[in-house]
Amino acid sequence: MVTIKDIARRAGVSTATVSYVLNRKNRVSTECDRRVRQAIQDLNYTPNGTARKLKRGRSSVIGFVADNISNRFPACLVHGLATAAAAEGYTVLITDLHDEAAGELRALDLLVHEQVEGIIYCGFGTVEERLLQIQSSGTPVVVVDKPPLNRGLPSVLIDNAGSVQVALEHLFALGHRGIRFISGDPNNRNTTLRNEAFRAFSQRHRLPCPESHILTGAYSLQHGYAAALRLLDEQPGFTAVFCGDDMIAFGAIAGLKSRGCRIPEDIAVAGFSNDPLAGAMDPGLTTIHYPMVEMGQRAFEVFRALRSAGKRSVPHEWLKTRLIVRRSTDPKCPPFAESGLTISDARA
């Protein structure tokens, strides 16, 4: 087995210099760094991760808890996280809950057992007490996307209420007064915040807002399709639909079209997330752009700040969203997104 002594002998340097290079410490010259890396390549050396972890007291591994990694949001988030982590010599260990909240404690216990250096949490929000325990033991925890109830947990979030307000004000400015909201999972904390924002908007503009104007359900095409048909059957006369995410919006558009409705001439539709298909739809979908990849990158930055000795306060990062206007709400826009985009900021 090749050792760092072999690497040092081959490169003509000390074992300490080899250790500095392996641990990414900027204590060696460019020439020494080049010789050590060439020796590593020539001898096909692979560091013993377990031994390094025991010696250094760290694993260079970050744990990531996902509600369902097959969903677009956690997949994009972990892409941003893993990219930022790899640039600093970290790897990401993913635990997937497969949409089962009951598995959250088991997933966290697994990551603690693996001695990860930090945990980026994008679960269901049912284990905040356990997250606080892990944090108090010295392992940094960062909650992403779903606002924690306990402000003692660091977080990376978007302004749900502000984002909803921007989309609804856009519809209002176009003359819509009969606006309905096809919302998402009522057990999701973001859903609650968006529902509250819809009610606040209606109250501010003195628009009626009975419970029937908000239709909750799964974040899915099927819910959007069924809810759109239900609105047409039970609440004729509405002129615009705001949807809790783009999957719901795609389903709603299909449902409305199945009944002969023209989008946006008869009914305008807006979504939330800016799915890659949003600009390819006919018509292109007006939607809130969700900075998913950037949230993963920012979560790693917060983790690094928490690891630093000087970080004392609990950071709460808020990322901007933006409204992308396409033809599903504005008939003056071209059919597709490649032209005629307008952008507004929703700030926390």
C-alpha positions in Angstrom: 0.0 0.0 0.0 1.3 3.4 -1.0 1.9 5.8 2.0 2.6 9.5 2.3 6.2 8.5 3.0 6.3 7.0 -0.5 4.8 10.2 -1.9 7.3 12.4 0.0 10.2 10.3 -1.2 9.0 10.4 -4.8 8.4 14.2 -4.7 11.6 15.0 -2.8 9.7 16.7 0.0 8.9 16.1 3.7 5.8 14.1 4.9 4.5 17.4 6.4 4.5 19.0 3.0 2.6 16.1 1.6 0.1 16.4 4.4 -0.3 20.1 3.7 -1.1 19.4 0.1 -3.6 16.6 0.9 -5.4 18.8 3.5 -5.6 21.8 1.1 -3.5 24.1 3.4 -1.8 27.0 1.6 1.6 26.4 3.2 3.7 25.1 0.3 5.1 26.7 -2.9 3.5 26.2 -6.2 6.4 24.0 -7.3 6.2 21.7 -4.2 2.4 21.4 -4.7 3.0 20.4 -8.3 5.6 17.8 -7.4 3.5 16.3 -4.7 0.4 16.0 -6.9 2.4 14.5 -9.7 3.8 11.9 -7.3 0.3 11.1 -6.1 -0.8 10.5 -9.7 2.3 8.5 -10.6 1.9 6.2 -7.6 -1.9 6.0 -7.8 -2.3 7.0 -4.2 -5.7 7.1 -2.6 -6.0 8.7 0.9 -7.4 6.5 3.7 -10.5 8.5 4.6 -11.1 6.8 7.9 -7.6 7.2 9.1 -7.6 10.9 8.1 -10.9 11.4 9.9 -9.6 9.9 13.1 -6.4 11.9 13.0 -7.9 15.2 12.0 -11.1 14.9 14.1 -13.3 15.7 11.0 -14.8 13.8 8.1 -15.0 16.4 5.3 -18.6 15.1 4.8 -21.8 17.1 5.0 -25.1 15.4 5.5 -28.1 16.3 3.5 -31.7 15.3 4.4 -34.2 15.5 1.5 -37.9 14.9 1.7 -37.8 13.3 -1.8 -34.6 13.6 -3.9 -36.6 12.7 -7.0 -38.4 16.1 -6.7 -36.9 19.0 -8.6 -36.4 21.3 -5.6 -34.1 19.0 -3.5 -32.4 17.8 -6.6 -31.4 21.3 -7.7 -30.6 22.3 -4.1 -28.2 19.3 -3.6 -26.6 20.2 -7.0 -25.7 23.6 -5.7 -24.6 22.3 -2.3 -22.4 19.5 -3.8 -20.8 21.9 -6.2 -19.9 24.4 -3.5 -18.8 21.6 -1.1 -16.6 19.9 -3.7 -14.7 23.2 -4.3 -13.7 23.2 -0.7 -12.8 19.5 -0.4 -16.1 18.3 1.0 -18.4 15.5 -0.1 -22.2 15.3 0.5 -23.9 12.3 2.1 -27.6 12.2 1.0 -30.4 10.7 3.1 -33.7 10.5 1.2 -36.9 10.3 3.1 -39.0 9.2 0.1 -41.8 11.4 1.2 -42.0 9.6 4.6 -41.8 12.0 7.5 -41.6 9.1 9.9 -38.1 8.4 8.7 -36.6 11.8 9.8 -35.2 10.8 13.1 -33.6 7.7 11.7 -32.0 9.7 8.9 -30.6 12.2 11.4 -29.3 9.5 13.6 -27.5 7.9 10.6 -25.8 11.2 9.8 -24.7 11.6 13.4 -23.4 8.1 13.4 -21.4 8.8 10.3 -19.8 11.8 12.1 -20.7 14.3 9.4 -19.3 17.8 9.9 -22.7 19.5 9.3 -26.3 18.8 8.3 -28.2 20.6 5.6 -31.9 19.9 6.3 -34.6 20.0 3.7 -37.2 17.7 5.3 -40.7 18.0 6.7 -40.0 20.2 9.7 -41.1 17.6 12.3 -37.7 17.1 14.1 -36.7 20.6 15.1 -36.0 19.5 18.7 -33.6 16.8 17.5 -31.9 19.3 15.2 -31.4 21.7 18.1 -29.8 18.8 20.1 -27.4 18.0 17.2 -26.6 21.7 16.9 -25.9 22.0 20.7 -23.5 19.1 20.5 -21.3 21.1 18.1 -22.5 20.0 14.7 -23.7 22.9 12.5 -27.3 22.6 11.2 -28.8 24.6 8.4 -32.5 24.5 7.5 -33.3 25.2 3.9 -36.6 26.2 2.2 -39.1 25.5 5.0 -38.9 28.3 7.7 -38.1 26.7 11.1 -40.4 27.5 13.9 -37.5 27.8 16.2 -35.4 30.9 15.4 -32.4 29.2 17.0 -31.9 27.1 13.9 -29.9 28.8 11.0 -31.8 28.9 7.7 -31.7 29.7 4.0 -35.1 30.8 2.8 -37.1 32.8 0.3 -39.7 35.3 1.1 -42.9 33.3 0.3 -45.3 36.0 1.3 -43.5 38.7 -0.8 -43.2 36.4 -3.8 -46.9 35.6 -3.7 -47.7 39.3 -3.4 -45.7 40.2 -6.5 -47.5 37.6 -8.6 -50.9 38.6 -7.4 -50.2 42.3 -7.8 -49.2 41.5 -11.4 -52.6 39.9 -12.0 -54.4 42.8 -10.3 -52.6 45.3 -12.5 -53.9 43.5 -15.5 -57.5 44.1 -14.3 -58.2 40.7 -12.6 -60.5 40.9 -9.6 -61.8 37.3 -9.6 -58.6 35.5 -8.7 -58.5 32.0 -7.3 -55.6 30.1 -5.7 -54.9 26.5 -6.4 -52.5 25.9 -3.5 -50.4 22.9 -2.4 -50.0 20.4 0.5 -51.7 21.9 3.6 -49.2 20.1 5.8 -46.3 22.0 4.1 -45.1 25.2 6.0 -44.6 27.0 2.7 -48.2 26.3 1.7 -49.4 27.9 4.9 -47.3 31.1 4.3 -48.5 31.3 0.7 -52.2 30.8 1.7 -51.8 33.6 4.3 -50.3 35.9 1.7 -53.2 35.3 -0.7 -55.7 36.2 2.1 -53.7 39.3 3.0 -53.7 40.4 -0.6 -57.5 39.9 -0.9 -58.1 41.9 2.3 -55.8 44.7 1.2 -57.7 45.1 -2.1 -61.0 44.4 -0.5 -61.7 41.3 -2.5 -63.9 38.5 -1.2 -61.8 35.5 0.0 -64.0 32.7 1.4 -62.2 29.4 2.0 -63.5 28.1 -1.3 -61.2 30.5 -3.1 -58.2 28.5 -1.9 -58.0 24.9 -3.1 -55.3 22.9 -1.3 -53.9 19.5 -2.4 -50.7 17.8 -3.6 -48.1 19.7 -5.5 -49.0 17.8 -8.7 -50.3 17.9 -12.2 -53.3 15.9 -11.1 -54.3 18.3 -8.4 -54.0 21.3 -10.7 -56.1 19.6 -13.4 -58.9 18.5 -11.0 -58.9 21.8 -9.1 -59.3 23.8 -12.4 -62.3 21.7 -13.4 -63.8 22.1 -9.9 -63.5 25.9 -10.1 -65.2 25.9 -13.5 -68.0 23.8 -12.2 -68.5 25.5 -8.8 -67.2 29.0 -9.2 -67.9 30.2 -12.8 -66.9 33.8 -13.5 -63.3 33.9 -12.1 -60.7 35.3 -14.5 -57.3 34.3 -13.1 -55.7 31.4 -11.3 -52.6 31.6 -9.2 -51.0 28.2 -8.5 -48.7 27.0 -5.7 -46.1 25.7 -8.1 -45.6 25.1 -11.8 -46.7 21.5 -11.7 -50.1 22.6 -10.4 -50.2 25.3 -13.1 -49.4 22.9 -15.9 -52.3 20.7 -14.7 -54.6 23.7 -14.3 -53.9 24.9 -17.9 -54.6 21.4 -19.2 -57.9 21.3 -17.3 -59.0 24.7 -18.4 -58.1 23.9 -22.0 -60.1 20.7 -21.9 -63.2 22.8 -21.3 -62.4 25.2 -24.2 -60.9 28.0 -22.1 -58.3 30.2 -23.8 -55.2 31.1 -21.8 -54.9 34.0 -21.0 -57.8 35.5 -23.0 -60.5 33.8 -20.9 -58.5 32.9 -17.8 -55.0 33.9 -16.9 -52.7 31.4 -15.1 -49.5 32.0 -13.0 -47.3 29.5 -11.3 -44.4 29.4 -8.8 -40.9 27.9 -9.3 -40.0 28.5 -13.0 -39.8 24.9 -14.0 -37.6 24.3 -17.2 -40.8 23.6 -19.1 -42.4 26.9 -18.1 -40.9 28.7 -21.1 -41.6 25.9 -23.5 -45.4 25.7 -22.8 -48.0 27.1 -25.1 -48.5 29.7 -23.8 -45.4 30.3 -21.8 -46.1 30.3 -18.1 -45.8 33.4 -16.0 -44.1 32.2 -12.8 -42.0 33.1 -9.7 -38.4 32.1 -10.3 -37.1 30.0 -7.3 -33.3 30.2 -6.8 -33.0 26.5 -6.0 -29.3 25.9 -6.9 -28.3 29.2 -5.3 -30.0 28.1 -2.1 -27.8 25.0 -1.9 -24.7 27.1 -2.5 -25.7 29.6 0.2 -26.5 26.7 2.6 -22.9 25.6 2.3 -21.6 29.1 2.9 -23.7 29.3 6.1 -22.3 26.0 7.2 -18.7 27.3 6.6 -19.6 30.4 8.6 -20.9 28.3 11.5 -17.7 26.2 11.4 -15.6 29.3 11.9 -14.7 30.2 15.4 -15.9 33.8 15.2 -19.5 33.0 14.2 -21.7 33.6 17.2 -25.0 34.8 15.9 -27.6 32.5 14.3 -27.7 33.4 10.5 -30.9 33.6 8.6 -30.3 34.1 4.9 -33.1 35.4 2.6 -32.7 34.9 -1.2 -34.5 37.1 -3.8 -37.0 35.6 -6.1 -38.3 37.3 -9.3 -41.4 37.3 -11.3 -41.0 36.2 -15.0 -44.0 37.4 -17.1 -45.0 35.2 -20.0 -48.0 34.9 -22.2 -50.2 32.8 -19.8 -51.1 36.1 -18.0 -50.3 38.8 -20.6 -51.6 38.4 -24.1 -49.2 41.0 -25.4 -46.2 38.7 -24.7 -45.0 36.4 -27.5 -46.1 32.7 -27.2 -42.8 31.5 -25.8 -40.3 32.8 -23.3 -37.4 33.5 -25.6 -38.6 37.1 -26.0 -40.7 39.6 -24.1 -39.6 38.7 -20.5 -40.1 41.3 -17.8 -38.6 40.8 -14.3 -39.6 42.2 -10.9 -37.9 41.5 -7.6 -39.5 40.0 -4.5 -37.4 40.9 -1.5 -37.4 39.6 2.0 
